[in-house]
Amino acid sequence: GQSLEQPSEVTAVEGAIVQINCTYQTSGFYGLSWYQQHDGGAPTFLSYNALDGLEETGRFSSFLSRSDSYGYLLLQELQMKDSASYFCAVESGANNLFFGTGTRLTVIP
Amino acid sequence: NAGVTQTPKFQVLKTGQSMTLQCAQDMNHEYMSWYRQDPGMGLRLIHYSVGAGITDQGEVPNGYNVSRSTTEDFPLRLLSAAPSQTSVYFCASSYELASRYEQYFGPGTRLTVT
């Protein structure tokens, strides 16, 4: 089977840096992706990691360690609009995409 | 491009009723999928399709049917609604159903079964 673990909630101050962790257990691993979802909205794609290391896209970076079955999303220079839920997702086997239960990020002034 | 569209946005059903949730995409994606999202449960895959005429079950398929007669459309049918199917339903499309390819999600259908 598959399982993904994320913290349920994180609070951070505007302008700061926050890291959202994701650990996974899966039979067969192809990559880890991250999605953002604002309240009442649809998930939107943020990033994807297939290989170990850090991928940077503007203020957002994502890291993967395949040997540790672990990844994280790093958000820098936090803005109020970054308040949302963040989901990690893994592909396990053909045509199977599993999402974590999400981390609700609250950015405070 | 409209992207992925879903109708209706909201729906209330009585237990035992049936209905079809509509999903369409104009990006010529082969892969389409349906997810349900419940509080604290994340997104769970119901059914998916790898192309017209080809569908398969995901993680939680019971109580739902799908068909894919065209590349653009992927409707989800609730056969006999139950309160446990109260959820938000998202349709998604992508080049492939794989984490390396961006999933484009529709705006969702909020379904309540009483």
Interface residues (C-beta under 8 A of the other chain):
Chain A: S8 Y30 G31 L32 S33 Y35 G41 A42 P43 T44 F45 Y48 A50 F87 A89 V90 E91 N95 N96 L97 F98 F99 G100 T101 G102
Chain B: Y31 S33 Y35 G40 M41 G42 L43 R44 L45 Y48 V50 D56 G58 E59 F90 L97 A98 S99 R100 E102 Q103 Y104 F105 G106 P107 G108
